[in-house]
Amino acid sequence: MRLTALDETAEAINLRKSMGVAEARAIYPTIEVVEADPAADLRFLEGIADWCDRYTPLVSLDGRDGLFLDITGCAHLFGGEKALLKDILSRLFQMGLDVRGAIASSPGLSWAISRFGQGGVIEENETERVAAPLPIAALRIAEDTVAGLTKMGLKYVGDLMETPRAPLARRFGANVLLRLDQVLGLDEEPISPRLPIASLSAERRLIEPVGTEEEILDLTGQIAISLKPSLEARGAGGRIFQLVLFRVDGKVFRISAGTAQPLRDPNRIAALFAERLQAVHDDLDAGYGFEILRLNVLRHEAFDTTQSDFEGHRQKDASLAVFVDRVSARLGADCLQTFQLRESHVPERAVLAVPTIDALSAPKDAQCNPAPSRSERPVRLLERPEPMDAFAIEVPDGAPANFHWRRMRHRVVKSEGPERLAMEWWIDGSDAAARDYFRVEDDQGHRFWIYRKGLYGHDETQSWYMHGVLA
């Protein structure tokens, strides 16, 4: 067992990370050790990252105990970089967190200053002066590389800046120079945000927090109104909207809603979230209220302006889309499904169940419409063919005289078939057995669609399956 994290008291008595617990107890017998919970630490760090979304949507996790925030174009909204950094640190301190932060022209320098320096805002023309006195470990390189550089007398970043680059690369690899260039801002280092970036966004910062659903929906409608001009300027409508609620104590709730067709009507957007709030009512804890509401457009598509004809077909399509949107928002996108035809003669592959909210938005030419089969097929197939026992079969190509399925025996009085279907060799393999399908009716008037897998005289074994029930 080894130490993974230390508090200030442990650091003061010269304990260090990766030290064995037995060694730490030898130095300080009354040390208090708590078992680490990496999963809980990650959830806590992600919670802080959610809270930081109020400053910028470009938030990235940095290992197990850090965050990167790309504040390009955001600092002026908070009174400048110094005011923004002060606001972040003071708010987190009030939450009981001891944090350090730095703002610089490169992520590498910000990382180094916040962990090995005093933090603060570093001007672009002060990069080399601030980076030079930092230890080599501030370059985010491996420990063995740090040890090797230290043995050569290269203990600080300034020492590397004055050392010829070619010998360093030959002995320690190109990664050392890459990290050095990233700290100095000579090599770009992109930040990968942990969440999708909204194409459009609008928010309201409130003086008095709100907590009731009526207040949330009213503000959502107002924010949607402010989004409409931006959508119209792009000639687009939103397909996926996200309502982000920032609670006073730092908790963040994200509620998403999709639409069957591009949408920019504020009333319909508010109605979507009215259904979503009803669905997540028990999980939405307002606490002391929400201080920031943000409406994101995560996905948008071209908005086609249409006019209803005299027969009202356009109105019927719009009414169907509204119904599908509201039901999907309340019960989930998979609650309403439709079927799309596919280019396959194998029954279980001939159709595909898709959410209706996606099917309505698909272009007509994107849907496959193969020629209809001339044989009668069940409207509804079983989820997968079920094996059954068949008796008194008219060999080689006849239907069974009776069969046993789901603990019931059925006596066949009428039958049609066989309809032979060969399997698709490019999917099932060249040795896949063919099927002979029969439509049969028992003495109770029930009609079934059954098949025999394998052919007499061709395959070693034959077996019977129930595939569907006819009306």
Buried (B, 14 or more C-beta within 10 A) or exposed (E): EEBEEBEEEBEEEEBEEEBEEEEBEEEEEEBEEEEBEEEEBEEEBBEBBBBBBBBBBBBBBBEEEBBBBBBEEBBEEBEEBEEBBBBBBEBBEEEEEEBBBBBBBBBBBBBBBBBBBEBBBBEEEEBEEBBBEBEBBBBBBEEEBBEBBBEEEBBBBBBBBEBEBEEBBEEBEEBBBBBBBBBBBEBEBEBEBBBEEBBBBBBBEBEEBBBEBEBBBEBBBBBBBEBBEBBEEBEBBBBBBBBBBBBBEBBBBEBBBBBBBBBBEBEBBBBBBBBBBEBEEEEBEBEEBBBBBBBBBBBBBEBEEEEEEEEEEEEEBBEBBBEBBBBBBBEEBEEBBBEBBBEBEBBEEBBBEBBBBBBBBEEEEEEEEEEEEEEEBBEEBBEEBEEBEBEEBEEEBBBBBBBBBEEEEBEBEEBBBBBEBEBEEEEEEEEBBBBBBBBBBBEEEEBBBBBBBBBEEEBEEBBBBBBBBBE
